[in-house]
Amino acid sequence: MAIQLNHFQSSLLKQEKQPKPLFFTSSKTKNFGVNTAASSSGQQLIQSGEVKPILPKDAATALNSEGFKLLDIRPQWEREKAYVKGSLHVPLFVKDMDNSPITLLKKWVHFGYIGLWTGQNFTMINPNFVQEVEATLPDKDAKLLVACGEGLRSMMATSKLYEGGYKNLGWLAGGFNRAADSDFPEIEGPEKLQYATIGGVSYYFLQLLNLLQAVGKE
């Protein structure tokens, strides 16, 4: 687990060292500095044992035997592709609906660099995230297993929830992308859970790869 956490930290540091275009200096972006701090805080909570890391292969036991409720914090467009039946859903990031000239320019740059390849929308952090979780699950003593696609966004979410008074938190280590087909048997949606974060051009490359693998097995 320490290796996995160090991998996330290394990825964040690499992102920080890369030069950032002037277009992304506004607070209407993903607010990189604040989010990096939240990720670091989440990592510290996991390393200290305040937040319990749970591998996808152990998630069923946590949900069925240990009393955890699964909180899916992915954006709506990822959840629509595939989600665990019965899971709670409150997105940590939401689509940025601002259409001012500056934001439209940012969206255009985002599409060219990221959106076209990944299919991800231009997002902003959900300012009401903790309040929406409170409305969904008012009991702050409840056990919550927080999950996203790769584990980084859910790490940030655990930090925000912990500060908001939720102390019995679990973190799905590696996210849904690391799950096997049998880890969450009751899945709804048109895609595999592991592929729900993949979109845009990369999705078609994935489909082509799956097709080639299937032909190779024949």
VEXKE-972685 format. One line per field, with one value per residue (C-alpha): residue in three letters; residue number from 1; x, y, z. Coordinates in Angstrom, 2 decimals. Example, Ala and Ser with C-alpha at 12.3 -4.5 7.8 and 13.67 -1.06 7.14 Angstrom:
! residues 2
tivo	(ALA:SER)
lummi	(1:2)
px	(12.30:13.67)
py	(-4.50:-1.06)
pz	(7.80:7.14)
***
This chain:
! residues 218
tivo	(MET:ALA:ILE:GLN:LEU:ASN:HIS:PHE:GLN:SER:SER:LEU:LEU:LYS:GLN:GLU:LYS:GLN:PRO:LYS:PRO:LEU:PHE:PHE:THR:SER:SER:LYS:THR:LYS:ASN:PHE:GLY:VAL:ASN:THR:ALA:ALA:SER:SER:SER:GLY:GLN:GLN:LEU:ILE:GLN:SER:GLY:GLU:VAL:LYS:PRO:ILE:LEU:PRO:LYS:ASP:ALA:ALA:THR:ALA:LEU:ASN:SER:GLU:GLY:PHE:LYS:LEU:LEU:ASP:ILE:ARG:PRO:GLN:TRP:GLU:ARG:GLU:LYS:ALA:TYR:VAL:LYS:GLY:SER:LEU:HIS:VAL:PRO:LEU:PHE:VAL:LYS:ASP:MET:ASP:ASN:SER:PRO:ILE:THR:LEU:LEU:LYS:LYS:TRP:VAL:HIS:PHE:GLY:TYR:ILE:GLY:LEU:TRP:THR:GLY:GLN:ASN:PHE:THR:MET:ILE:ASN:PRO:ASN:PHE:VAL:GLN:GLU:VAL:GLU:ALA:THR:LEU:PRO:ASP:LYS:ASP:ALA:LYS:LEU:LEU:VAL:ALA:CYS:GLY:GLU:GLY:LEU:ARG:SER:MET:MET:ALA:THR:SER:LYS:LEU:TYR:GLU:GLY:GLY:TYR:LYS:ASN:LEU:GLY:TRP:LEU:ALA:GLY:GLY:PHE:ASN:ARG:ALA:ALA:ASP:SER:ASP:PHE:PRO:GLU:ILE:GLU:GLY:PRO:GLU:LYS:LEU:GLN:TYR:ALA:THR:ILE:GLY:GLY:VAL:SER:TYR:TYR:PHE:LEU:GLN:LEU:LEU:ASN:LEU:LEU:GLN:ALA:VAL:GLY:LYS:GLU)
lummi	(1:2:3:4:5:6:7:8:9:10:11:12:13:14:15:16:17:18:19:20:21:22:23:24:25:26:27:28:29:30:31:32:33:34:35:36:37:38:39:40:41:42:43:44:45:46:47:48:49:50:51:52:53:54:55:56:57:58:59:60:61:62:63:64:65:66:67:68:69:70:71:72:73:74:75:76:77:78:79:80:81:82:83:84:85:86:87:88:89:90:91:92:93:94:95:96:97:98:99:100:101:102:103:104:105:106:107:108:109:110:111:112:113:114:115:116:117:118:119:120:121:122:123:124:125:126:127:128:129:130:131:132:133:134:135:136:137:138:139:140:141:142:143:144:145:146:147:148:149:150:151:152:153:154:155:156:157:158:159:160:161:162:163:164:165:166:167:168:169:170:171:172:173:174:175:176:177:178:179:180:181:182:183:184:185:186:187:188:189:190:191:192:193:194:195:196:197:198:199:200:201:202:203:204:205:206:207:208:209:210:211:212:213:214:215:216:217:218)
px	(0.00:2.89:4.21:0.83:0.52:4.03:3.08:0.19:2.46:5.08:2.45:1.30:4.84:5.46:2.34:3.44:6.83:5.27:4.75:1.10:-0.48:-1.71:-5.25:-5.44:-4.46:-8.04:-9.80:-12.54:-10.28:-9.83:-7.97:-4.84:-3.09:-6.05:-6.72:-3.09:-3.24:-6.43:-4.77:-1.76:-4.04:-5.97:-2.72:-1.66:-5.00:-4.55:-0.95:-1.87:-4.72:-7.45:-8.79:-8.75:-7.36:-9.43:-8.45:-11.18:-10.88:-11.74:-14.53:-17.33:-16.32:-16.18:-19.66:-21.36:-19.65:-18.08:-21.00:-19.45:-21.60:-20.06:-19.86:-19.15:-17.72:-17.17:-18.87:-22.25:-20.99:-18.62:-21.25:-23.74:-21.38:-21.16:-21.81:-22.17:-25.81:-26.92:-23.99:-24.46:-23.46:-22.23:-19.77:-16.62:-16.25:-19.06:-19.21:-18.25:-21.32:-19.77:-19.85:-17.93:-15.40:-12.40:-13.97:-14.98:-11.36:-10.25:-12.77:-11.44:-7.86:-9.02:-10.77:-7.69:-5.28:-7.43:-11.09:-10.69:-8.50:-10.21:-13.79:-13.70:-15.66:-14.14:-14.91:-14.79:-14.82:-18.30:-18.57:-21.42:-19.79:-19.80:-23.28:-24.64:-23.07:-24.68:-28.06:-27.56:-26.17:-26.70:-25.21:-21.58:-20.78:-21.63:-18.85:-18.19:-16.03:-15.13:-14.41:-13.59:-11.98:-8.29:-8.19:-6.84:-10.16:-11.48:-8.33:-9.17:-12.77:-11.77:-9.90:-12.93:-15.28:-12.96:-12.83:-16.63:-16.99:-17.04:-14.50:-15.26:-13.89:-12.45:-10.63:-10.92:-7.23:-6.57:-10.21:-12.66:-10.06:-8.22:-11.33:-11.80:-15.15:-15.95:-15.07:-18.39:-20.79:-23.84:-22.92:-25.39:-24.71:-23.57:-19.81:-17.47:-16.79:-13.05:-13.54:-16.01:-13.36:-12.19:-13.75:-13.05:-10.50:-8.91:-12.22:-12.10:-8.51:-9.65:-12.47:-10.03:-7.63:-10.44:-11.46:-7.90:-7.57:-10.82:-9.72:-6.36:-8.10:-10.07)
py	(0.00:2.38:1.82:2.70:5.87:6.92:6.42:8.88:11.38:11.05:11.67:14.83:16.16:15.57:17.55:20.40:20.63:20.94:24.54:25.56:27.64:31.09:29.99:27.83:30.34:31.31:29.92:28.66:25.80:22.64:24.77:22.64:24.00:23.42:19.98:18.95:19.95:17.91:14.91:15.25:15.47:12.42:10.51:11.40:10.19:6.87:6.44:7.24:4.73:7.35:6.31:2.59:1.58:-1.21:-3.06:-3.74:-7.48:-6.84:-4.36:-6.95:-8.07:-4.46:-3.78:-7.03:-7.92:-4.77:-2.41:0.01:1.94:2.62:6.31:6.85:10.36:10.19:12.75:11.81:11.01:8.34:6.83:6.55:4.13:1.72:1.79:-0.56:-1.28:0.25:2.65:6.25:8.97:12.50:13.89:15.63:17.35:18.79:20.22:23.89:25.63:29.10:30.41:33.63:34.33:33.42:30.14:29.27:29.76:27.47:24.87:25.03:24.52:21.72:19.97:20.20:18.90:16.55:16.35:15.01:12.14:11.27:12.42:14.29:17.52:20.76:20.55:22.46:21.11:20.67:23.49:21.68:18.25:17.71:19.22:16.89:13.90:15.07:15.25:11.76:10.23:12.42:9.83:10.87:7.73:5.60:3.71:5.11:3.47:6.33:5.39:6.88:5.65:5.66:6.53:10.09:11.96:9.70:10.40:14.09:13.37:11.49:14.59:16.82:14.32:13.83:17.59:17.58:15.18:11.74:9.68:6.08:6.31:3.78:4.48:2.19:1.76:2.14:2.86:1.02:0.78:-1.86:-3.94:-7.40:-8.44:-10.46:-7.77:-5.96:-8.54:-6.26:-3.67:-1.57:0.39:-0.38:-0.58:-2.54:-0.77:-0.78:1.15:3.80:6.53:5.95:8.09:10.10:8.81:6.55:4.66:3.70:2.54:0.37:-1.11:-1.86:-3.51:-5.66:-6.67:-7.65:-9.67:-11.47:-12.28:-13.52:-16.00:-17.55)
pz	(0.00:0.78:-2.74:-4.22:-2.14:-3.09:-6.74:-6.36:-4.59:-7.31:-9.99:-8.24:-7.90:-11.61:-12.45:-10.21:-11.97:-15.41:-16.66:-16.62:-19.37:-18.39:-19.31:-16.18:-13.51:-12.64:-9.56:-11.89:-12.97:-10.94:-8.38:-8.59:-5.49:-3.18:-4.64:-4.28:-0.61:-0.17:-1.81:0.49:3.51:2.34:1.90:5.44:6.80:5.01:6.14:9.75:9.76:10.22:6.80:6.01:2.60:1.08:-2.08:-4.68:-4.03:-0.37:-1.03:-1.03:2.47:3.67:2.27:3.24:6.51:7.93:7.41:4.93:2.47:-0.93:-1.86:-5.56:-6.04:-9.81:-12.08:-13.48:-17.00:-15.63:-13.36:-16.24:-17.97:-15.04:-11.31:-8.37:-7.66:-4.36:-4.10:-3.00:-5.43:-4.76:-7.35:-6.13:-9.51:-11.60:-15.10:-15.23:-16.68:-16.84:-20.43:-20.01:-22.79:-20.59:-19.46:-23.02:-24.04:-21.21:-22.31:-25.86:-24.65:-22.35:-25.23:-27.43:-24.79:-22.69:-23.62:-27.14:-25.93:-22.65:-23.22:-19.90:-19.50:-18.23:-14.52:-11.28:-7.76:-6.33:-3.75:-1.97:-1.87:1.91:2.30:-0.39:1.35:4.61:2.86:1.42:4.62:7.70:10.08:10.40:12.37:9.34:7.62:4.15:1.50:-0.82:-4.44:-7.84:-11.04:-10.12:-6.42:-6.52:-6.48:-3.72:-1.72:-1.94:-0.99:2.17:3.34:2.81:4.47:7.43:7.97:7.68:10.60:8.94:10.86:9.80:6.29:3.88:0.62:-2.39:-3.18:-6.88:-7.62:-9.82:-12.59:-10.54:-9.88:-11.35:-12.81:-9.68:-7.11:-7.52:-8.95:-9.19:-11.81:-13.76:-16.93:-20.48:-19.82:-17.59:-14.30:-15.00:-18.24:-17.06:-16.79:-20.36:-23.06:-26.18:-28.68:-26.05:-25.75:-29.42:-29.05:-26.14:-28.22:-31.04:-28.57:-27.15:-30.66:-31.60:-28.39:-29.10:-32.67:-31.36:-29.06:-31.91)
***
